[in-house]
Amino acid sequence: MENIKLYYMERCPFCIKVRKFMEENGIEVEMVDINADPKNKENLVTLGGKVQVPCLDLNGTALYESGDIIQWFKDNK
Ligand SMILES: N[C@@H](CCC(=O)N[C@@H](CS)C(=O)NCC(=O)O)C(=O)O
């Protein structure tokens, strides 16, 4: 999927839930680990205003909440 990124953390259970759904459904987006680089966390705050993962970057619009992210994938895959 183009212009879509998933901000996540490795051990976050909500992120794991979203990543499992993506894997089971063959959904691939750019993945951004917010602990891999301080800039990633800064970019997340710039995007959505808070450090909370998972967060889907929909071409510049932030979608927080794992349930809402999975629903978005269901509606748009
Ligand atoms: N209700 C949210 C919960 C997300 C959540 O609590 N994420 C935690 C990590 S597991 C978080 O981002 N905490 C902020 C932080 O660690 O700074 C969801 O379902 O996505």
PDB file of the backbone (N, CA, C, O) and the ligand in Angstrom, with CONECT records:
HET    LIG  A 101      20
ATOM      1  N   MET A   1       0.850  -1.195   0.000  1.00  0.00           N
ATOM      2  CA  MET A   1       0.000   0.000   0.000  1.00  0.00           C
ATOM      3  C   MET A   1       0.885   1.246   0.000  1.00  0.00           C
ATOM      4  O   MET A   1       1.842   1.335   0.769  1.00  0.00           O
ATOM      5  N   GLU A   2       0.562   2.197  -0.860  1.00  0.00           N
ATOM      6  CA  GLU A   2       1.431   3.372  -1.013  1.00  0.00           C
ATOM      7  C   GLU A   2       1.056   4.498  -0.052  1.00  0.00           C
ATOM      8  O   GLU A   2      -0.108   4.667   0.310  1.00  0.00           O
ATOM      9  N   ASN A   3       2.068   5.262   0.349  1.00  0.00           N
ATOM     10  CA  ASN A   3       1.881   6.422   1.230  1.00  0.00           C
ATOM     11  C   ASN A   3       1.255   6.068   2.568  1.00  0.00           C
ATOM     12  O   ASN A   3       0.599   6.899   3.196  1.00  0.00           O
ATOM     13  N   ILE A   4       1.460   4.835   2.999  1.00  0.00           N
ATOM     14  CA  ILE A   4       0.942   4.404   4.295  1.00  0.00           C
ATOM     15  C   ILE A   4       2.086   3.810   5.094  1.00  0.00           C
ATOM     16  O   ILE A   4       2.854   2.985   4.600  1.00  0.00           O
ATOM     17  N   LYS A   5       2.181   4.259   6.364  1.00  0.00           N
ATOM     18  CA  LYS A   5       3.223   3.734   7.250  1.00  0.00           C
ATOM     19  C   LYS A   5       2.569   3.293   8.547  1.00  0.00           C
ATOM     20  O   LYS A   5       1.577   3.872   8.989  1.00  0.00           O
ATOM     21  N   LEU A   6       3.141   2.256   9.149  1.00  0.00           N
ATOM     22  CA  LEU A   6       2.686   1.868  10.479  1.00  0.00           C
ATOM     23  C   LEU A   6       3.795   2.149  11.486  1.00  0.00           C
ATOM     24  O   LEU A   6       4.862   1.536  11.448  1.00  0.00           O
ATOM     25  N   TYR A   7       3.519   3.092  12.390  1.00  0.00           N
ATOM     26  CA  TYR A   7       4.422   3.327  13.512  1.00  0.00           C
ATOM     27  C   TYR A   7       4.129   2.262  14.558  1.00  0.00           C
ATOM     28  O   TYR A   7       2.968   2.024  14.892  1.00  0.00           O
ATOM     29  N   TYR A   8       5.170   1.619  15.078  1.00  0.00           N
ATOM     30  CA  TYR A   8       4.969   0.519  16.021  1.00  0.00           C
ATOM     31  C   TYR A   8       6.164   0.399  16.949  1.00  0.00           C
ATOM     32  O   TYR A   8       7.199   1.035  16.755  1.00  0.00           O
ATOM     33  N   MET A   9       5.985  -0.448  17.978  1.00  0.00           N
ATOM     34  CA  MET A   9       7.104  -0.872  18.828  1.00  0.00           C
ATOM     35  C   MET A   9       7.101  -2.394  18.819  1.00  0.00           C
ATOM     36  O   MET A   9       6.046  -3.020  18.717  1.00  0.00           O
ATOM     37  N   GLU A  10       8.285  -2.984  18.926  1.00  0.00           N
ATOM     38  CA  GLU A  10       8.424  -4.439  18.819  1.00  0.00           C
ATOM     39  C   GLU A  10       7.535  -5.206  19.796  1.00  0.00           C
ATOM     40  O   GLU A  10       6.837  -6.136  19.393  1.00  0.00           O
ATOM     41  N   ARG A  11       7.552  -4.829  21.071  1.00  0.00           N
ATOM     42  CA  ARG A  11       6.890  -5.666  22.071  1.00  0.00           C
ATOM     43  C   ARG A  11       5.509  -5.161  22.484  1.00  0.00           C
ATOM     44  O   ARG A  11       4.915  -5.687  23.425  1.00  0.00           O
ATOM     45  N   CYS A  12       5.002  -4.166  21.804  1.00  0.00           N
ATOM     46  CA  CYS A  12       3.675  -3.632  22.120  1.00  0.00           C
ATOM     47  C   CYS A  12       2.591  -4.626  21.685  1.00  0.00           C
ATOM     48  O   CYS A  12       2.500  -4.966  20.506  1.00  0.00           O
ATOM     49  N   PRO A  13       1.768  -5.092  22.638  1.00  0.00           N
ATOM     50  CA  PRO A  13       0.767  -6.109  22.281  1.00  0.00           C
ATOM     51  C   PRO A  13      -0.257  -5.622  21.259  1.00  0.00           C
ATOM     52  O   PRO A  13      -0.753  -6.407  20.451  1.00  0.00           O
ATOM     53  N   PHE A  14      -0.573  -4.331  21.293  1.00  0.00           N
ATOM     54  CA  PHE A  14      -1.542  -3.777  20.332  1.00  0.00           C
ATOM     55  C   PHE A  14      -0.936  -3.759  18.920  1.00  0.00           C
ATOM     56  O   PHE A  14      -1.626  -3.976  17.924  1.00  0.00           O
ATOM     57  N   CYS A  15       0.380  -3.492  18.870  1.00  0.00           N
ATOM     58  CA  CYS A  15       1.085  -3.513  17.578  1.00  0.00           C
ATOM     59  C   CYS A  15       1.170  -4.941  17.055  1.00  0.00           C
ATOM     60  O   CYS A  15       1.013  -5.187  15.859  1.00  0.00           O
ATOM     61  N   ILE A  16       1.418  -5.877  17.964  1.00  0.00           N
ATOM     62  CA  ILE A  16       1.517  -7.285  17.567  1.00  0.00           C
ATOM     63  C   ILE A  16       0.187  -7.753  16.983  1.00  0.00           C
ATOM     64  O   ILE A  16       0.153  -8.497  16.004  1.00  0.00           O
ATOM     65  N   LYS A  17      -0.918  -7.300  17.604  1.00  0.00           N
ATOM     66  CA  LYS A  17      -2.257  -7.660  17.098  1.00  0.00           C
ATOM     67  C   LYS A  17      -2.440  -7.149  15.661  1.00  0.00           C
ATOM     68  O   LYS A  17      -2.924  -7.879  14.797  1.00  0.00           O
ATOM     69  N   VAL A  18      -2.053  -5.907  15.417  1.00  0.00           N
ATOM     70  CA  VAL A  18      -2.192  -5.320  14.078  1.00  0.00           C
ATOM     71  C   VAL A  18      -1.266  -6.024  13.086  1.00  0.00           C
ATOM     72  O   VAL A  18      -1.676  -6.336  11.968  1.00  0.00           O
ATOM     73  N   ARG A  19      -0.024  -6.272  13.492  1.00  0.00           N
ATOM     74  CA  ARG A  19       0.947  -6.905  12.590  1.00  0.00           C
ATOM     75  C   ARG A  19       0.513  -8.325  12.237  1.00  0.00           C
ATOM     76  O   ARG A  19       0.712  -8.782  11.111  1.00  0.00           O
ATOM     77  N   LYS A  20      -0.092  -9.029  13.224  1.00  0.00           N
ATOM     78  CA  LYS A  20      -0.586 -10.393  12.970  1.00  0.00           C
ATOM     79  C   LYS A  20      -1.712 -10.337  11.928  1.00  0.00           C
ATOM     80  O   LYS A  20      -1.754 -11.148  11.002  1.00  0.00           O
ATOM     81  N   PHE A  21      -2.618  -9.373  12.092  1.00  0.00           N
ATOM     82  CA  PHE A  21      -3.713  -9.234  11.116  1.00  0.00           C
ATOM     83  C   PHE A  21      -3.141  -8.956   9.729  1.00  0.00           C
ATOM     84  O   PHE A  21      -3.591  -9.526   8.735  1.00  0.00           O
ATOM     85  N   MET A  22      -2.148  -8.076   9.675  1.00  0.00           N
ATOM     86  CA  MET A  22      -1.541  -7.738   8.384  1.00  0.00           C
ATOM     87  C   MET A  22      -0.898  -8.968   7.750  1.00  0.00           C
ATOM     88  O   MET A  22      -1.069  -9.234   6.560  1.00  0.00           O
ATOM     89  N   GLU A  23      -0.159  -9.706   8.565  1.00  0.00           N
ATOM     90  CA  GLU A  23       0.533 -10.893   8.045  1.00  0.00           C
ATOM     91  C   GLU A  23      -0.483 -11.912   7.518  1.00  0.00           C
ATOM     92  O   GLU A  23      -0.306 -12.477   6.439  1.00  0.00           O
ATOM     93  N   GLU A  24      -1.537 -12.135   8.284  1.00  0.00           N
ATOM     94  CA  GLU A  24      -2.561 -13.127   7.888  1.00  0.00           C
ATOM     95  C   GLU A  24      -3.299 -12.716   6.614  1.00  0.00           C
ATOM     96  O   GLU A  24      -3.846 -13.553   5.897  1.00  0.00           O
ATOM     97  N   ASN A  25      -3.300 -11.403   6.351  1.00  0.00           N
ATOM     98  CA  ASN A  25      -4.057 -10.915   5.198  1.00  0.00           C
ATOM     99  C   ASN A  25      -3.173 -10.395   4.065  1.00  0.00           C
ATOM    100  O   ASN A  25      -3.659  -9.795   3.106  1.00  0.00           O
ATOM    101  N   GLY A  26      -1.873 -10.636   4.192  1.00  0.00           N
ATOM    102  CA  GLY A  26      -0.947 -10.252   3.128  1.00  0.00           C
ATOM    103  C   GLY A  26      -0.865  -8.755   2.891  1.00  0.00           C
ATOM    104  O   GLY A  26      -0.665  -8.300   1.765  1.00  0.00           O
ATOM    105  N   ILE A  27      -1.022  -7.987   3.981  1.00  0.00           N
ATOM    106  CA  ILE A  27      -0.988  -6.522   3.854  1.00  0.00           C
ATOM    107  C   ILE A  27       0.427  -6.031   4.177  1.00  0.00           C
ATOM    108  O   ILE A  27       0.979  -6.347   5.231  1.00  0.00           O
ATOM    109  N   GLU A  28       0.998  -5.260   3.261  1.00  0.00           N
ATOM    110  CA  GLU A  28       2.345  -4.736   3.475  1.00  0.00           C
ATOM    111  C   GLU A  28       2.339  -3.226   3.380  1.00  0.00           C
ATOM    112  O   GLU A  28       1.855  -2.655   2.403  1.00  0.00           O
ATOM    113  N   VAL A  29       2.882  -2.582   4.408  1.00  0.00           N
ATOM    114  CA  VAL A  29       3.061  -1.129   4.383  1.00  0.00           C
ATOM    115  C   VAL A  29       4.465  -0.841   4.920  1.00  0.00           C
ATOM    116  O   VAL A  29       5.127  -1.729   5.456  1.00  0.00           O
ATOM    117  N   GLU A  30       4.900   0.381   4.773  1.00  0.00           N
ATOM    118  CA  GLU A  30       6.192   0.760   5.348  1.00  0.00           C
ATOM    119  C   GLU A  30       6.074   0.681   6.871  1.00  0.00           C
ATOM    120  O   GLU A  30       5.112   1.188   7.449  1.00  0.00           O
ATOM    121  N   MET A  31       7.048   0.048   7.516  1.00  0.00           N
ATOM    122  CA  MET A  31       7.015  -0.127   8.967  1.00  0.00           C
ATOM    123  C   MET A  31       8.031   0.802   9.626  1.00  0.00           C
ATOM    124  O   MET A  31       9.181   0.882   9.195  1.00  0.00           O
ATOM    125  N   VAL A  32       7.596   1.505  10.678  1.00  0.00           N
ATOM    126  CA  VAL A  32       8.481   2.443  11.370  1.00  0.00           C
ATOM    127  C   VAL A  32       8.522   2.093  12.859  1.00  0.00           C
ATOM    128  O   VAL A  32       7.560   2.326  13.591  1.00  0.00           O
ATOM    129  N   ASP A  33       9.643   1.535  13.289  1.00  0.00           N
ATOM    130  CA  ASP A  33       9.853   1.199  14.704  1.00  0.00           C
ATOM    131  C   ASP A  33      10.262   2.483  15.433  1.00  0.00           C
ATOM    132  O   ASP A  33      11.314   3.055  15.149  1.00  0.00           O
ATOM    133  N   ILE A  34       9.423   2.929  16.373  1.00  0.00           N
ATOM    134  CA  ILE A  34       9.710   4.240  16.998  1.00  0.00           C
ATOM    135  C   ILE A  34      10.899   4.180  17.944  1.00  0.00           C
ATOM    136  O   ILE A  34      11.404   5.219  18.369  1.00  0.00           O
ATOM    137  N   ASN A  35      11.354   2.971  18.279  1.00  0.00           N
ATOM    138  CA  ASN A  35      12.545   2.858  19.124  1.00  0.00           C
ATOM    139  C   ASN A  35      13.828   2.703  18.314  1.00  0.00           C
ATOM    140  O   ASN A  35      14.923   2.697  18.877  1.00  0.00           O
ATOM    141  N   ALA A  36      13.696   2.579  17.008  1.00  0.00           N
ATOM    142  CA  ALA A  36      14.877   2.359  16.170  1.00  0.00           C
ATOM    143  C   ALA A  36      15.680   3.644  15.984  1.00  0.00           C
ATOM    144  O   ALA A  36      16.886   3.600  15.745  1.00  0.00           O
ATOM    145  N   ASP A  37      15.000   4.795  16.095  1.00  0.00           N
ATOM    146  CA  ASP A  37      15.646   6.086  15.848  1.00  0.00           C
ATOM    147  C   ASP A  37      14.797   7.169  16.525  1.00  0.00           C
ATOM    148  O   ASP A  37      13.583   7.206  16.319  1.00  0.00           O
ATOM    149  N   PRO A  38      15.406   8.047  17.325  1.00  0.00           N
ATOM    150  CA  PRO A  38      14.630   9.108  17.993  1.00  0.00           C
ATOM    151  C   PRO A  38      13.808   9.942  17.004  1.00  0.00           C
ATOM    152  O   PRO A  38      12.750  10.467  17.351  1.00  0.00           O
ATOM    153  N   LYS A  39      14.301  10.054  15.788  1.00  0.00           N
ATOM    154  CA  LYS A  39      13.576  10.843  14.771  1.00  0.00           C
ATOM    155  C   LYS A  39      12.213  10.214  14.456  1.00  0.00           C
ATOM    156  O   LYS A  39      11.257  10.919  14.133  1.00  0.00           O
ATOM    157  N   ASN A  40      12.136   8.903  14.553  1.00  0.00           N
ATOM    158  CA  ASN A  40      10.868   8.230  14.260  1.00  0.00           C
ATOM    159  C   ASN A  40       9.788   8.647  15.257  1.00  0.00           C
ATOM    160  O   ASN A  40       8.636   8.875  14.888  1.00  0.00           O
ATOM    161  N   LYS A  41      10.187   8.743  16.533  1.00  0.00           N
ATOM    162  CA  LYS A  41       9.242   9.166  17.574  1.00  0.00           C
ATOM    163  C   LYS A  41       8.832  10.626  17.337  1.00  0.00           C
ATOM    164  O   LYS A  41       7.659  10.979  17.462  1.00  0.00           O
ATOM    165  N   GLU A  42       9.809  11.460  16.997  1.00  0.00           N
ATOM    166  CA  GLU A  42       9.508  12.873  16.686  1.00  0.00           C
ATOM    167  C   GLU A  42       8.523  12.966  15.527  1.00  0.00           C
ATOM    168  O   GLU A  42       7.573  13.748  15.570  1.00  0.00           O
ATOM    169  N   ASN A  43       8.754  12.175  14.506  1.00  0.00           N
ATOM    170  CA  ASN A  43       7.861  12.205  13.338  1.00  0.00           C
ATOM    171  C   ASN A  43       6.448  11.767  13.704  1.00  0.00           C
ATOM    172  O   ASN A  43       5.470  12.290  13.171  1.00  0.00           O
ATOM    173  N   LEU A  44       6.349  10.799  14.624  1.00  0.00           N
ATOM    174  CA  LEU A  44       5.029  10.338  15.074  1.00  0.00           C
ATOM    175  C   LEU A  44       4.298  11.470  15.801  1.00  0.00           C
ATOM    176  O   LEU A  44       3.109  11.692  15.571  1.00  0.00           O
ATOM    177  N   VAL A  45       5.002  12.177  16.669  1.00  0.00           N
ATOM    178  CA  VAL A  45       4.376  13.290  17.405  1.00  0.00           C
ATOM    179  C   VAL A  45       3.969  14.403  16.439  1.00  0.00           C
ATOM    180  O   VAL A  45       2.905  15.004  16.590  1.00  0.00           O
ATOM    181  N   THR A  46       4.812  14.670  15.455  1.00  0.00           N
ATOM    182  CA  THR A  46       4.471  15.681  14.450  1.00  0.00           C
ATOM    183  C   THR A  46       3.217  15.265  13.689  1.00  0.00           C
ATOM    184  O   THR A  46       2.361  16.090  13.371  1.00  0.00           O
ATOM    185  N   LEU A  47       3.129  13.980  13.406  1.00  0.00           N
ATOM    186  CA  LEU A  47       1.982  13.467  12.646  1.00  0.00           C
ATOM    187  C   LEU A  47       0.688  13.525  13.461  1.00  0.00           C
ATOM    188  O   LEU A  47      -0.317  14.080  13.016  1.00  0.00           O
ATOM    189  N   GLY A  48       0.734  12.939  14.666  1.00  0.00           N
ATOM    190  CA  GLY A  48      -0.525  12.725  15.382  1.00  0.00           C
ATOM    191  C   GLY A  48      -0.638  13.439  16.716  1.00  0.00           C
ATOM    192  O   GLY A  48      -1.707  13.446  17.326  1.00  0.00           O
ATOM    193  N   GLY A  49       0.457  14.043  17.179  1.00  0.00           N
ATOM    194  CA  GLY A  49       0.399  14.837  18.397  1.00  0.00           C
ATOM    195  C   GLY A  49       0.726  14.074  19.666  1.00  0.00           C
ATOM    196  O   GLY A  49       0.809  14.684  20.733  1.00  0.00           O
ATOM    197  N   LYS A  50       0.918  12.750  19.594  1.00  0.00           N
ATOM    198  CA  LYS A  50       1.248  12.005  20.812  1.00  0.00           C
ATOM    199  C   LYS A  50       2.033  10.747  20.477  1.00  0.00           C
ATOM    200  O   LYS A  50       1.989  10.224  19.364  1.00  0.00           O
ATOM    201  N   VAL A  51       2.766  10.281  21.510  1.00  0.00           N
ATOM    202  CA  VAL A  51       3.495   9.016  21.354  1.00  0.00           C
ATOM    203  C   VAL A  51       2.571   7.895  21.795  1.00  0.00           C
ATOM    204  O   VAL A  51       2.493   7.565  22.979  1.00  0.00           O
ATOM    205  N   GLN A  52       1.890   7.330  20.855  1.00  0.00           N
ATOM    206  CA  GLN A  52       1.076   6.130  21.101  1.00  0.00           C
ATOM    207  C   GLN A  52       1.146   5.271  19.853  1.00  0.00           C
ATOM    208  O   GLN A  52       0.936   5.740  18.734  1.00  0.00           O
ATOM    209  N   VAL A  53       1.447   4.004  20.076  1.00  0.00           N
ATOM    210  CA  VAL A  53       1.475   3.062  18.956  1.00  0.00           C
ATOM    211  C   VAL A  53       0.518   1.918  19.238  1.00  0.00           C
ATOM    212  O   VAL A  53       0.264   1.625  20.406  1.00  0.00           O
ATOM    213  N   PRO A  54      -0.021   1.261  18.229  1.00  0.00           N
ATOM    214  CA  PRO A  54       0.236   1.538  16.815  1.00  0.00           C
ATOM    215  C   PRO A  54      -0.455   2.810  16.335  1.00  0.00           C
ATOM    216  O   PRO A  54      -1.472   3.240  16.879  1.00  0.00           O
ATOM    217  N   CYS A  55       0.137   3.394  15.295  1.00  0.00           N
ATOM    218  CA  CYS A  55      -0.462   4.541  14.615  1.00  0.00           C
ATOM    219  C   CYS A  55      -0.216   4.380  13.117  1.00  0.00           C
ATOM    220  O   CYS A  55       0.909   4.170  12.663  1.00  0.00           O
ATOM    221  N   LEU A  56      -1.294   4.484  12.384  1.00  0.00           N
ATOM    222  CA  LEU A  56      -1.190   4.382  10.930  1.00  0.00           C
ATOM    223  C   LEU A  56      -1.116   5.791  10.346  1.00  0.00           C
ATOM    224  O   LEU A  56      -1.950   6.649  10.637  1.00  0.00           O
ATOM    225  N   ASP A  57      -0.106   6.002   9.524  1.00  0.00           N
ATOM    226  CA  ASP A  57       0.042   7.274   8.808  1.00  0.00           C
ATOM    227  C   ASP A  57      -0.586   7.102   7.427  1.00  0.00           C
ATOM    228  O   ASP A  57      -0.033   6.456   6.537  1.00  0.00           O
ATOM    229  N   LEU A  58      -1.761   7.706   7.289  1.00  0.00           N
ATOM    230  CA  LEU A  58      -2.489   7.617   6.020  1.00  0.00           C
ATOM    231  C   LEU A  58      -2.188   8.867   5.203  1.00  0.00           C
ATOM    232  O   LEU A  58      -2.969   9.818   5.171  1.00  0.00           O
ATOM    233  N   ASN A  59      -1.042   8.835   4.548  1.00  0.00           N
ATOM    234  CA  ASN A  59      -0.630   9.954   3.704  1.00  0.00           C
ATOM    235  C   ASN A  59      -0.712  11.278   4.455  1.00  0.00           C
ATOM    236  O   ASN A  59      -1.158  12.287   3.909  1.00  0.00           O
ATOM    237  N   GLY A  60      -0.275  11.262   5.720  1.00  0.00           N
ATOM    238  CA  GLY A  60      -0.222  12.498   6.498  1.00  0.00           C
ATOM    239  C   GLY A  60      -1.322  12.639   7.532  1.00  0.00           C
ATOM    240  O   GLY A  60      -1.315  13.587   8.316  1.00  0.00           O
ATOM    241  N   THR A  61      -2.269  11.709   7.546  1.00  0.00           N
ATOM    242  CA  THR A  61      -3.330  11.732   8.559  1.00  0.00           C
ATOM    243  C   THR A  61      -3.115  10.572   9.519  1.00  0.00           C
ATOM    244  O   THR A  61      -2.921   9.433   9.093  1.00  0.00           O
ATOM    245  N   ALA A  62      -3.149  10.864  10.823  1.00  0.00           N
ATOM    246  CA  ALA A  62      -2.880   9.837  11.822  1.00  0.00           C
ATOM    247  C   ALA A  62      -4.138   9.051  12.178  1.00  0.00           C
ATOM    248  O   ALA A  62      -5.202   9.627  12.402  1.00  0.00           O
ATOM    249  N   LEU A  63      -3.999   7.726  12.228  1.00  0.00           N
ATOM    250  CA  LEU A  63      -5.074   6.879  12.726  1.00  0.00           C
ATOM    251  C   LEU A  63      -4.501   6.042  13.871  1.00  0.00           C
ATOM    252  O   LEU A  63      -3.725   5.111  13.656  1.00  0.00           O
ATOM    253  N   TYR A  64      -4.903   6.399  15.092  1.00  0.00           N
ATOM    254  CA  TYR A  64      -4.499   5.645  16.278  1.00  0.00           C
ATOM    255  C   TYR A  64      -5.545   4.556  16.549  1.00  0.00           C
ATOM    256  O   TYR A  64      -6.586   4.501  15.895  1.00  0.00           O
ATOM    257  N   GLU A  65      -5.248   3.709  17.507  1.00  0.00           N
ATOM    258  CA  GLU A  65      -6.129   2.635  17.998  1.00  0.00           C
ATOM    259  C   GLU A  65      -6.068   1.391  17.105  1.00  0.00           C
ATOM    260  O   GLU A  65      -6.460   1.414  15.938  1.00  0.00           O
ATOM    261  N   SER A  66      -5.565   0.313  17.697  1.00  0.00           N
ATOM    262  CA  SER A  66      -5.367  -0.929  16.943  1.00  0.00           C
ATOM    263  C   SER A  66      -6.667  -1.417  16.295  1.00  0.00           C
ATOM    264  O   SER A  66      -6.657  -1.872  15.151  1.00  0.00           O
ATOM    265  N   GLY A  67      -7.777  -1.324  17.020  1.00  0.00           N
ATOM    266  CA  GLY A  67      -9.057  -1.783  16.467  1.00  0.00           C
ATOM    267  C   GLY A  67      -9.464  -0.970  15.252  1.00  0.00           C
ATOM    268  O   GLY A  67      -9.955  -1.517  14.264  1.00  0.00           O
ATOM    269  N   ASP A  68      -9.260   0.338  15.326  1.00  0.00           N
ATOM    270  CA  ASP A  68      -9.620   1.212  14.198  1.00  0.00           C
ATOM    271  C   ASP A  68      -8.689   0.971  13.001  1.00  0.00           C
ATOM    272  O   ASP A  68      -9.111   1.051  11.847  1.00  0.00           O
ATOM    273  N   ILE A  69      -7.414   0.675  13.297  1.00  0.00           N
ATOM    274  CA  ILE A  69      -6.449   0.403  12.221  1.00  0.00           C
ATOM    275  C   ILE A  69      -6.829  -0.893  11.494  1.00  0.00           C
ATOM    276  O   ILE A  69      -6.819  -0.951  10.264  1.00  0.00           O
ATOM    277  N   ILE A  70      -7.162  -1.921  12.267  1.00  0.00           N
ATOM    278  CA  ILE A  70      -7.575  -3.194  11.642  1.00  0.00           C
ATOM    279  C   ILE A  70      -8.847  -2.990  10.827  1.00  0.00           C
ATOM    280  O   ILE A  70      -8.976  -3.525   9.726  1.00  0.00           O
ATOM    281  N   GLN A  71      -9.781  -2.220  11.365  1.00  0.00           N
ATOM    282  CA  GLN A  71     -11.015  -1.960  10.624  1.00  0.00           C
ATOM    283  C   GLN A  71     -10.711  -1.209   9.324  1.00  0.00           C
ATOM    284  O   GLN A  71     -11.321  -1.473   8.288  1.00  0.00           O
ATOM    285  N   TRP A  72      -9.757  -0.267   9.392  1.00  0.00           N
ATOM    286  CA  TRP A  72      -9.400   0.489   8.180  1.00  0.00           C
ATOM    287  C   TRP A  72      -8.842  -0.462   7.127  1.00  0.00           C
ATOM    288  O   TRP A  72      -9.174  -0.356   5.947  1.00  0.00           O
ATOM    289  N   PHE A  73      -7.984  -1.400   7.564  1.00  0.00           N
ATOM    290  CA  PHE A  73      -7.430  -2.379   6.615  1.00  0.00           C
ATOM    291  C   PHE A  73      -8.540  -3.239   6.028  1.00  0.00           C
ATOM    292  O   PHE A  73      -8.530  -3.540   4.834  1.00  0.00           O
ATOM    293  N   LYS A  74      -9.506  -3.640   6.871  1.00  0.00           N
ATOM    294  CA  LYS A  74     -10.613  -4.463   6.373  1.00  0.00           C
ATOM    295  C   LYS A  74     -11.398  -3.704   5.308  1.00  0.00           C
ATOM    296  O   LYS A  74     -11.826  -4.283   4.310  1.00  0.00           O
ATOM    297  N   ASP A  75     -11.581  -2.418   5.525  1.00  0.00           N
ATOM    298  CA  ASP A  75     -12.385  -1.604   4.594  1.00  0.00           C
ATOM    299  C   ASP A  75     -11.620  -1.218   3.322  1.00  0.00           C
ATOM    300  O   ASP A  75     -12.225  -0.910   2.294  1.00  0.00           O
ATOM    301  N   ASN A  76     -10.283  -1.237   3.405  1.00  0.00           N
ATOM    302  CA  ASN A  76      -9.499  -0.668   2.297  1.00  0.00           C
ATOM    303  C   ASN A  76      -8.531  -1.624   1.614  1.00  0.00           C
ATOM    304  O   ASN A  76      -7.843  -1.226   0.674  1.00  0.00           O
ATOM    305  N   LYS A  77      -8.459  -2.876   2.061  1.00  0.00           N
ATOM    306  CA  LYS A  77      -7.466  -3.787   1.457  1.00  0.00           C
ATOM    307  C   LYS A  77      -7.947  -4.317   0.110  1.00  0.00           C
ATOM    308  O   LYS A  77      -7.242  -5.092  -0.536  1.00  0.00           O
TER     309      LYS A  77
HETATM  310  N1  LIG A 101      -6.019   1.490  22.878  1.00  0.00           N
HETATM  311  C1  LIG A 101      -4.734   1.554  22.174  1.00  0.00           C
HETATM  312  C2  LIG A 101      -3.634   1.230  23.167  1.00  0.00           C
HETATM  313  C3  LIG A 101      -2.246   1.500  22.597  1.00  0.00           C
HETATM  314  C4  LIG A 101      -1.184   1.528  23.686  1.00  0.00           C
HETATM  315  O1  LIG A 101      -1.487   1.526  24.904  1.00  0.00           O
HETATM  316  N2  LIG A 101       0.065   1.546  23.249  1.00  0.00           N
HETATM  317  C5  LIG A 101       1.165   1.696  24.173  1.00  0.00           C
HETATM  318  C6  LIG A 101       2.241   0.641  23.922  1.00  0.00           C
HETATM  319  S1  LIG A 101       1.686  -1.005  24.237  1.00  0.00           S
HETATM  320  C7  LIG A 101       1.822   3.036  23.969  1.00  0.00           C
HETATM  321  O2  LIG A 101       1.915   3.524  22.870  1.00  0.00           O
HETATM  322  N3  LIG A 101       2.291   3.661  25.069  1.00  0.00           N
HETATM  323  C8  LIG A 101       2.977   4.929  24.989  1.00  0.00           C
HETATM  324  C9  LIG A 101       4.426   4.812  25.261  1.00  0.00           C
HETATM  325  O3  LIG A 101       4.921   3.687  25.444  1.00  0.00           O
HETATM  326  O4  LIG A 101       5.094   5.859  25.289  1.00  0.00           O
HETATM  327  C10 LIG A 101      -4.759   0.607  20.989  1.00  0.00           C
HETATM  328  O5  LIG A 101      -5.561  -0.350  20.974  1.00  0.00           O
HETATM  329  O6  LIG A 101      -4.007   0.841  20.012  1.00  0.00           O
CONECT  310  311
CONECT  311  310  312  327
CONECT  312  311  313
CONECT  313  312  314
CONECT  314  313  315  316
CONECT  315  314
CONECT  316  314  317
CONECT  317  316  318  320
CONECT  318  317  319
CONECT  319  318
CONECT  320  317  321  322
CONECT  321  320
CONECT  322  320  323
CONECT  323  322  324
CONECT  324  323  325  326
CONECT  325  324
CONECT  326  324
CONECT  327  311  328  329
CONECT  328  327
CONECT  329  327
END
